Amino acid sequence: MIDHQLVECYALPDQGRFLVGRQYMREYIIDGIKMIDEDGTEIFFDEIKWLWYFR
């Protein structure tokens, strides 16, 4: 089962290009979370670090 969910960026991560207040699709992968940034680049976060930037 693939888990996709829309989440909101509330702080700017140090990787990728995201906009505060904008929603992004989150996808759980093995050992982390994959996001697609504003440039269409796949960005990978570990679960704890991801929580610093998205809700």
C-alpha positions as CSV (number, residue, x, y, z in Angstrom):
1,M,0.0,0.0,0.0
2,I,1.3,3.4,-1.0
3,D,0.6,6.2,1.5
4,H,0.1,9.6,-0.2
5,Q,-1.1,12.6,1.7
6,L,-1.2,16.4,1.1
7,V,0.7,18.2,3.8
8,E,1.5,21.9,4.4
9,C,5.0,23.4,4.6
10,Y,5.3,25.6,7.7
11,A,9.1,26.1,7.8
12,L,11.7,26.1,5.0
13,P,13.9,23.0,4.9
14,D,17.6,23.4,4.0
15,Q,17.1,21.2,1.0
16,G,14.9,21.6,-2.0
17,R,12.7,24.6,-2.8
18,F,9.4,24.7,-0.9
19,L,7.1,27.6,-0.1
20,V,5.7,28.2,3.4
21,G,1.9,27.8,3.3
22,R,1.8,25.7,0.2
23,Q,0.7,22.1,0.2
24,Y,2.8,19.2,-1.1
25,M,2.2,15.5,-1.7
26,R,4.0,13.3,0.9
27,E,4.9,9.7,0.1
28,Y,6.2,7.2,2.7
29,I,9.2,5.2,1.5
30,I,11.5,2.8,3.2
31,D,13.4,4.7,5.9
32,G,11.8,8.1,5.2
33,I,9.5,10.4,3.3
34,K,9.7,11.5,-0.3
35,M,8.5,15.0,-1.4
36,I,8.4,16.8,-4.7
37,D,9.6,20.4,-4.5
38,E,8.6,23.4,-6.5
39,D,11.2,22.5,-9.2
40,G,9.9,18.9,-9.5
41,T,12.9,17.5,-7.8
42,E,12.4,14.4,-5.5
43,I,13.6,15.4,-2.0
44,F,14.0,12.7,0.7
45,F,13.7,13.3,4.5
46,D,14.0,11.1,7.4
47,E,10.8,11.0,9.4
48,I,12.0,13.1,12.3
49,K,13.5,15.9,10.2
50,W,10.4,16.0,8.0
51,L,8.3,16.9,11.0
52,W,10.4,20.1,11.5
53,Y,9.0,21.5,8.2
54,F,5.6,19.9,7.3
55,R,2.3,19.2,9.0
